């Protein structure tokens, strides 16, 4: 499995190369941010989040951020890298977790109206992963020895 295999991601009629290496690096940065934001919320922002009553909102943002980073990491390392699913999870983190992080800090409640759009992006990513697998290797049986 070549690490630098180029995948084409259509954007507005143009094609930009998306490599596994690029996706892996973006995923790693998102993982770093999940850990950093979790720690920052638990320590640096603890008083502010308590004052706003939004500590649970921050924790939800971190949880969904972290879970989907792990899924993105798994996708990047599959024999058939699904760019569509990866992008759906990426957008989900930006919109779902991003809106919750912002809401928790600013206490601007209308930001909660944006959050479900990120949730829909997560759902699209999960469905894409379940039904749009196009690799022949995903249709092969795995045989385990009985001994």
Helices and strands as residue ranges (DSSP letters): E 6-11, E 14-19, H 20-42, H 46-52, H 55-76, H 83-92, I 93-97, H 98-106, G 109-111, H 112-131, G 136-139
